[in-house]
C-alpha cells in the first residue's frame, strides 16, 4: 500500500492520475477532487494497480510494416496502433483488462483474414483496362468491374486506360460503356490470381456522333442546367442539359438523320425558361460531330402582360372598355377604356387564371350587342389576344326612327283642333271669310256662340 498527500488551496479542482511501471495499469484511471472549504477533504479512494493486458500476434506469411489497430469495442475508438516486424510479429499493451477489444490489419496491396490475434495475408491483384479507337486511346469510357462482394465503376483516363487495384483472387465481370460506341468484345469474364497483374483490352467503333453548343441569356451570360433535346423524324430522341458554364453536348445522334435541336419544354411550374431564339435548329450529322449550335433563352417572370385588339367599328371605340377578371369572380381586376384606339395592354399581371371580356356603355334596350371574351391561363410572359364587338339598333327602334315627320305633325294638329275648335272657327271666319267676330268678355268664345248657347 502506497500513500500520498498534496497541499491544495480552497476552490482548487484536482485530478489525480497515478503513473508507475510500464506494465502496470490503475483502476480507476483517475480521481477528481474539489477543495471547497479551508480544511482537509475526506481521503481519496484508493487506486488498484494490476498488470496490463498484452496482445501478441503475427501475420503469415511473414510480412513487415503491416498496420495493426487495437480498437475499443464499446466506443469504436482506436486506442493503440502497432506495426509488424520483418518476421510478421507484433505486440500491443499494456491495455486495461476490463474492456473488450477488436483488431484490424492493413497494408496496401494485401487483404487479411483474422484468426484470434493472428492474421493471414493474401497479396491482392490488379487489373489494367485499356480502350482504343482506331489505335487511338479513348478517354471517358465507363468501365464496370464486379465480382463477389465487389463492385467498382470508373472511367478511362487521357491515355485510354484505368487500373483496378487491391483485387482479391477470384472471378470478375468487366464491361465497357460509352454512348456513341460499340465495343469488341462487349464484355469479359476475368480470373484474377493472388498477386496477379492482369491486362484487358477493348476495341471501340464509333456509330453515332454529338452536337455541341452553348446556351446563354440575352446579355451573354451562361445559363446553367437548361434541358435541351434533339428529335428525329421517326421518333429518334436524345436529351441532356447544359453545365454550369452553359455548354452542352447531345450524344448519340445517328448519321444521316435530320434532327431538330431545341430547348426542351416543360409543363412544370418550376420551368424558368419561356422561349429561345432560335426556337429550334436543324442538325444533320454525316461522319463527324457538329459544333456551335447555340441558343439564346429568355427567362420567365413572376408577372405577365396581356395585350391585344378589339375588332369593331371605330364609332364604338369611346363606348368600350376591356376588363380583366378572375376566373371565379366577375369583378374586374383591371380595366382599360379604349379611347381613340382599339388596342389594349394589361401589364404586371400576376400568375393566375383570368377572363378578358369587352364591356360597353351602350344600352342593351336600344342595341343588339355581341361581344367576345377569352379565357387566359398565365404561364407565359405575354399574351396577344383578339376580341370582337358588334352593335346594331333593335328593329322596332329602326321603325320608330323611320316614321315621317309629317305624320307626327298631322297628329298633333288633329289633337289641337279638338281642344281649340271655337278659336279656330273665329280664325277661319275672320281670315278666310272676312267676318270679324267679337269675343265674349267672360269667355274666349265668340259672343254669337255664347248667345246660341243660352237659348
C-alpha positions in Angstrom: 0.0 0.0 0.0 1.4 3.3 -1.0 0.2 6.6 0.4 0.4 10.2 -0.9 -0.5 13.7 0.1 -0.9 17.1 -1.6 -1.4 20.6 -0.2 -4.2 22.4 -2.1 -5.9 25.8 -1.8 -9.6 26.5 -1.5 -11.5 26.2 -4.8 -8.8 24.0 -6.4 -10.1 21.3 -8.7 -7.7 18.4 -8.7 -7.4 15.4 -11.0 -5.2 12.6 -9.6 -3.7 10.0 -12.0 -1.0 7.6 -10.9 1.9 6.6 -13.1 4.1 3.7 -12.4 5.8 0.7 -14.1 5.1 0.5 -17.9 3.4 -2.9 -17.4 1.1 -1.7 -14.6 -2.3 0.0 -15.1 -4.5 1.6 -12.4 -8.2 1.2 -11.7 -9.8 3.6 -11.9 -7.5 5.6 -14.2 -8.2 8.9 -12.5 -9.9 10.5 -9.4 -11.2 14.1 -9.2 -11.2 16.1 -6.0 -12.8 19.6 -5.4 -11.5 21.6 -2.4 -14.4 23.8 -1.3 -13.6 24.6 2.4 -10.4 25.5 4.2 -10.0 22.1 5.8 -8.8 18.7 4.7 -11.3 16.8 2.5 -12.1 13.1 3.1 -9.4 10.7 1.9 -9.3 10.0 -1.8 -10.4 6.4 -2.6 -7.6 4.0 -3.3 -6.2 3.1 -6.7 -5.8 -0.6 -7.6 -2.7 -1.5 -9.6 -2.7 -4.5 -11.9 -0.5 -5.9 -14.7 -1.8 -4.6 -18.0 -3.2 -6.8 -20.8 -0.8 -7.5 -23.6 -1.9 -8.7 -27.1 0.7 -10.6 -29.1 0.2 -11.9 -32.6 1.7 -12.4 -36.1 1.0 -12.1 -39.8 1.7 -15.1 -42.1 3.3 -15.5 -44.4 5.8 -13.2 -42.6 5.2 -9.6 -43.7 6.6 -6.5 -42.2 5.1 -3.0 -41.8 1.5 -4.2 -41.6 -0.6 -1.7 -39.6 -2.4 -3.4 -36.7 -5.0 -1.3 -35.0 -6.4 -2.1 -31.5 -10.0 -0.8 -31.3 -12.1 -0.5 -28.1 -15.2 -2.4 -28.8 -17.6 -0.2 -26.9 -16.6 3.1 -28.3 -15.0 2.1 -31.7 -12.0 4.2 -30.8 -8.5 3.2 -31.9 -6.5 3.2 -28.7 -3.3 1.7 -30.0 -1.5 1.2 -33.3 1.4 -1.3 -33.9 3.5 -2.3 -37.0 4.6 -5.8 -37.6 8.3 -6.7 -37.6 10.0 -8.3 -40.6 9.1 -11.7 -39.2 5.4 -10.6 -39.1 5.1 -10.4 -35.3 3.6 -7.6 -33.2 2.8 -6.8 -29.6 0.4 -4.2 -28.2 -0.1 -3.2 -24.5 -0.5 -2.7 -21.7 -4.3 -2.5 -22.0 -7.0 -2.4 -19.4 -8.2 -5.9 -18.7 -11.8 -4.7 -18.0 -12.5 -3.7 -21.6 -13.1 -5.7 -24.9 -11.0 -5.1 -28.0 -11.2 -5.8 -31.7 -8.3 -5.9 -34.2 -7.7 -4.8 -37.8 -4.8 -5.2 -40.1 -4.0 -3.2 -43.2 -1.3 -2.8 -45.9 -1.7 -1.5 -49.5 -1.9 -4.4 -51.9 -2.9 -7.0 -49.4 -6.0 -8.4 -47.8 -6.1 -10.1 -44.3 -8.1 -12.8 -42.6 -8.2 -12.7 -38.8 -7.9 -15.8 -36.6 -7.7 -14.7 -33.0 -4.8 -12.3 -32.6 -3.2 -13.6 -35.8 -3.7 -12.6 -39.5 -3.3 -14.5 -42.8 -2.2 -12.2 -45.6 -3.0 -12.5 -49.2 -1.4 -10.4 -51.8 -4.0 -8.6 -53.9 -4.0 -8.4 -57.7 -4.7 -5.6 -60.1 -6.4 -5.3 -63.5 -5.3 -2.8 -66.2 -8.0 -2.0 -68.7 -7.2 -0.2 -72.0 -9.6 1.1 -74.6 -8.6 2.2 -78.2 -10.5 3.6 -81.2 -8.6 3.1 -84.4 -5.4 2.6 -82.4 -6.0 5.9 -80.6 -6.5 6.0 -76.8 -10.2 6.6 -75.9 -10.7 8.5 -72.7 -14.0 8.8 -70.8 -15.1 5.2 -71.2 -17.0 3.9 -68.2 -15.5 0.5 -67.2 -17.6 -1.5 -64.8 -15.9 -4.3 -62.8 -17.9 -6.6 -60.5 -17.2 -9.7 -58.5 -18.1 -11.5 -55.3 -18.8 -8.6 -52.8 -17.0 -6.2 -55.1 -18.3 -3.5 -57.5 -16.5 -0.6 -59.0 -17.3 1.9 -61.8 -14.6 4.2 -63.2 -13.7 6.0 -66.4 -10.6 5.7 -68.6 -8.0 8.5 -68.3 -6.5 10.5 -71.1 -4.3 7.6 -72.0 -7.4 5.4 -72.5 -6.7 3.2 -69.5 -7.7 2.6 -65.9 -6.2 0.3 -63.2 -8.3 -1.5 -60.7 -6.1 -2.3 -57.6 -6.5 -4.3 -54.5 -8.4 -7.2 -56.1 -8.8 -10.3 -54.1 -8.3 -13.6 -56.0 -11.5 -14.7 -57.8 -13.5 -14.1 -61.0 -14.7 -10.7 -62.2 -17.1 -9.4 -64.8 -15.8 -6.5 -66.9 -17.9 -4.3 -69.3 -17.0 -1.0 -71.1 -19.8 1.6 -71.8 -19.7 4.8 -73.8 -22.6 6.3 -75.7 -21.9 6.5 -79.5 -19.6 3.5 -79.4 -19.8 -0.3 -79.6 -17.0 -2.4 -78.2 -15.3 -5.6 -79.2 -15.7 -7.7 -77.1 -18.8 -6.2 -75.4 -17.8 -7.7 -72.1 -15.4 -10.2 -70.4 -15.1 -12.6 -67.5 -11.6 -12.3 -66.0 -10.0 -14.6 -63.4 -7.5 -12.8 -61.0 -5.0 -14.9 -59.1 -3.2 -14.0 -55.9 -0.9 -11.0 -56.5 -1.6 -11.2 -60.3 -1.3 -8.1 -62.5 -3.9 -8.8 -65.3 -4.4 -6.8 -68.6 -7.6 -6.4 -70.6 -8.0 -4.6 -73.9 -11.1 -3.4 -75.8 -11.5 -2.1 -79.3 -14.1 0.7 -79.8 -16.0 1.6 -83.0 -17.9 4.9 -83.3 -21.5 4.5 -84.6 -23.1 7.9 -83.5 -21.9 11.5 -83.0 -22.5 14.5 -80.9 -23.9 18.0 -81.1 -22.1 20.7 -79.2 -23.2 24.2 -78.3 -23.8 26.9 -75.7 -26.9 28.4 -74.0 -26.8 32.0 -72.9 -29.1 34.8 -71.8 -29.7 37.9 -73.9 -26.8 39.7 -72.2 -24.4 36.9 -73.0 -24.3 35.3 -69.5 -24.3 31.5 -69.5 -27.4 29.7 -68.4 -26.9 26.6 -66.3 -28.8 23.3 -66.2 -31.2 24.1 -69.1 -32.7 21.0 -70.7 -32.1 20.6 -74.4 -33.3 17.8 -76.8 -32.8 16.5 -80.3 -35.9 15.0 -82.0 -35.7 13.0 -85.3 -38.5 12.4 -87.9 -39.1 8.8 -86.7 -39.2 9.4 -83.0 -35.4 9.4 -82.5 -34.8 11.3 -79.3 -31.8 12.4 -77.3 -31.6 14.9 -74.5 -29.2 16.4 -72.0 -28.8 19.6 -70.1 -26.1 22.3 -70.2 -23.5 22.5 -67.5 -22.7 25.4 -65.1 -20.9 27.2 -67.9 -23.9 26.9 -70.3 -22.2 24.3 -72.5 -23.9 21.2 -73.6 -23.3 18.0 -75.6 -26.1 16.0 -77.1 -24.7 12.4 -77.6 -25.9 9.5 -79.7 -27.1 11.3 -82.9 -27.2 8.9 -85.7 -25.6 9.7 -89.1 -27.9 10.8 -91.9 -30.9 11.6 -89.6 -32.2 15.2 -89.7 -32.8 16.2 -86.0 -34.5 19.3 -84.7 -32.4 20.6 -81.7 -34.4 22.8 -79.3 -34.8 23.8 -75.7 -37.0 21.1 -74.0 -40.4 22.4 -73.0 -41.8 21.5 -69.6 -45.3 22.0 -68.1 -43.7 22.2 -64.6 -44.3 25.5 -62.7 -40.6 25.4 -61.9 -39.6 25.7 -65.6 -37.7 29.1 -65.7 -37.2 29.4 -69.5 -40.1 30.9 -71.5 -38.6 30.7 -75.0 -35.4 30.7 -77.0 -34.1 32.2 -80.2 -33.9 30.4 -82.5 -36.8 28.2 -81.4 -35.1 25.2 -83.0 -32.2 24.4 -85.3 -32.0 21.6 -87.9 -28.9 19.3 -87.4 -27.9 16.5 -89.7 -24.7 14.6 -88.9 -22.8 12.6 -91.6 -19.4 11.4 -90.4 -18.4 13.9 -87.6 -19.8 15.8 -84.7 -21.4 19.3 -85.1 -20.3 22.3 -83.1 -21.6 25.8 -82.3 -25.3 25.0 -82.2 -26.1 27.9 -79.8 -29.3 29.3 -78.3 -30.3 32.5 -76.5 -33.0 31.9 -73.9 -35.5 34.2 -72.2 -36.5 33.7 -68.6 -40.0 33.6 -67.2 -41.0 36.4 -64.9 -43.4 36.4 -62.0 -45.7 38.9 -63.7 -47.1 38.9 -67.2 -48.5 41.1 -69.9 -51.8 40.7 -71.7 -52.4 42.8 -74.8 -54.5 42.7 -77.9 -57.0 44.5 -80.1 -60.8 44.7 -80.2 -62.2 44.2 -83.7 -65.1 46.6 -84.1 -66.3 49.8 -85.9 -64.4 52.9 -84.9 -67.6 54.6 -83.9 -67.8 52.4 -80.8 -64.2 52.9 -79.6 -65.2 55.5 -77.0 -68.1 53.4 -75.8 -66.0 50.3 -75.0 -64.0 49.0 -72.0 -61.8 45.9 -71.7 -61.9 44.2 -68.4 -59.6 41.6 -66.8 -61.5 39.4 -64.3 -60.5 36.4 -62.2 -61.9 33.1 -63.5 -64.1 32.6 -60.4 -65.1 36.3 -59.9 -66.8 38.7 -62.3 -65.3 41.7 -60.5 -62.7 43.4 -62.7 -59.1 43.1 -61.5 -58.0 45.7 -64.1 -59.9 47.6 -66.8 -59.0 49.8 -69.8 -61.1 52.2 -71.8 -60.3 52.0 -75.5 -60.5 55.7 -76.3 -59.3 56.7 -79.8 -57.7 53.2 -80.5 -58.8 49.6 -80.4 -55.6 48.4 -78.7 -55.4 47.4 -75.0 -52.5 46.3 -72.8 -52.6 45.0 -69.2 -49.1 44.9 -67.6 -47.7 43.4 -64.4 -50.5 40.8 -64.2 -49.7 38.1 -61.5 -49.9 34.4 -62.4 -53.4 33.0 -62.4 -56.5 32.1 -64.5 -58.4 35.1 -66.0 -61.2 36.0 -68.3 -60.7 39.0 -70.6 -64.1 40.5 -71.8 -65.4 43.6 -73.6 -68.0 45.8 -71.9 -69.9 48.8 -73.4 -71.9 51.8 -72.2 -74.5 51.3 -75.0 -78.0 50.4 -73.8 -79.0 46.8 -74.4 -82.6 48.0 -74.8 -81.7 50.0 -77.9 -78.9 47.9 -79.3 -78.4 44.3 -80.1 -74.9 43.7 -78.7 -72.5 40.9 -79.4 -69.1 40.9 -77.6 -66.4 38.2 -77.1 -64.4 37.0 -74.1 -61.2 35.0 -73.8 -60.0 32.6 -71.1 -56.3 33.1 -70.2 -54.1 30.8 -68.1 -50.9 32.7 -67.5 -47.9 30.5 -67.9 -46.1 32.7 -70.5 -44.8 36.3 -70.1 -47.0 37.8 -72.8 -50.4 37.1 -74.4 -51.7 38.5 -77.7 -55.5 38.5 -77.8 -58.1 39.2 -80.5 -61.5 40.3 -79.2 -64.6 41.4 -81.2 -67.6 43.7 -80.6 -70.7 44.3 -82.7 -73.7 46.6 -82.0 -76.9 47.2 -84.0 -80.1 49.1 -83.3 -83.1 46.9 -82.5 -85.7 46.5 -85.3 -88.5 48.5 -83.5 -86.1 51.3 -82.9 -85.4 51.4 -86.7 -89.2 51.6 -87.4 -89.6 54.4 -85.0 -86.8 56.3 -86.4 -88.1 55.9 -90.0 -91.7 57.3 -89.3 -92.3 60.5 -91.4 -92.2 63.8 -89.5 -95.3 64.9 -91.5 -97.4 62.1 -89.9 -96.3 63.3 -86.4 -97.1 66.9 -87.2 -100.5 65.9 -88.6 -101.4 64.0 -85.5 -100.5 67.0 -83.3 -102.8 69.2 -85.5 -105.8 66.9 -85.1 -105.4 66.9 -81.3 -105.1 70.7 -81.2 -108.2 71.2 -83.4 -110.3 69.2 -80.9 -109.3 71.4 -77.9 -109.2 74.7 -79.8 -112.2 74.2 -82.1 -114.1 77.5 -81.3 -111.0 79.6 -81.6 -110.2 78.0 -85.0 -113.8 78.9 -86.2 -113.2 82.6 -85.3 -109.9 82.5 -87.0 -111.4 80.9 -90.1 -114.3 83.4 -90.4 -112.0 86.4 -89.8 -109.2 85.5 -92.1 -110.8 83.3 -94.8 -114.4 84.8 -94.9 -113.5 88.4 -93.8 -116.1 88.4 -91.0 -115.0 89.9 -87.7 -116.3 88.3 -84.6 -116.3 89.8 -81.1 -115.2 87.6 -78.3 -117.2 87.3 -75.1 -115.8 89.1 -72.1 -116.5 86.1 -69.8 -115.1 83.5 -72.3 -112.7 83.1 -75.1 -115.7 82.0 -77.3 -117.4 84.5 -79.8 -120.4 86.4 -78.4 -122.7 84.9 -81.1 -121.7 81.5 -80.0 -122.5 82.5 -76.4 -126.0 83.7 -77.3 -126.8 80.5 -79.2 -125.6 78.5 -76.2 -128.0 80.4 -73.8 -131.0 79.9 -76.0 
